[in-house]
Amino acid sequence: MLTIYVDPKKQDQVVRLSDQDRGYLAVTKTTEGPVRYTFTFTGHAHPSFWHDGALSDGLEETVQSIDGTQKYQILFR
């Protein structure tokens, strides 16, 4: 499982992963009401994903991609 380190006080931000890769977190409001957090990673090592609703410290996400399953844990820093 990879850890994504997020600053909960920032909106859009560069994030660091536990394997030293980096990504980008974009925060947008949806028309349905909840906030959407979109995690995008450069290269093909990690699949990008989004999460609707609030982020919480320790939240785990499982992402299915063409390359298989990737598990992430989000930790606030």
N, C-alpha and C positions, 0 to 999 in steps of 0.2 A: 504494500500500500504506500502510495506517495502522499506526502504532506504538502499542502499549499499554505503558505504563510500569508495572511491577509491582515491589513491594518483596518480595524472596524471603524475608525474615525474618518477614513477617506472614502471617496466615491470611486472614480476611475483611477486605477493604479497599476503599476508594474508589480507582479507578485513573484516570489521565489519559491521553488519547489525543493523538497528535501534532497533531491539528486543534483542540486545546483543549477538546474535549468531555470529559465524564467518564462513568464507568460504575462498576459495582460487581463485585467478584470475591468469590464465595462458594466456600469450600473444604469439601467433604464427603467422607466415606469411603463407599464403596459396599459392598454385601454381597459383591460378587465379589472385593474386595480392594484394587484401586487407588483412588487419590484422584481425585475429580472436581472440576475447576475450572470453575465456571460464570461466564461473563462476561455481564453484563446491562447494556444501555445504555438510557438514557431517550430518549424520543422515537422517531422512526422513521428517523433518519439512518443508524444502523448496526444490523445484525442481531446479536442475542445468539447465543451459542454455548457449548458446553462442550468440555473436553478431559479425557480420562481418562489417568491416569498422570502422571509427573513433568513439570513445566514446566522448560524450559531456556532460557538466555539466547540470543536469536536465533531461537527457535522460530517457524515460520510456519504460519498456519492459513488455509485458504480456505473461506469460508462461502457456501453457496448459499441465496438467499432469493427471495421473490416479486419483490423489486426488483432482482435480478441477483446478480452475484458480488461479494463483498467479501473482500479479502486483508488479513490482519493479521500483524504481527510483534510478538512479545513481547520486550521488553528489560527487564532488571533494572536498577533504579536504586539 
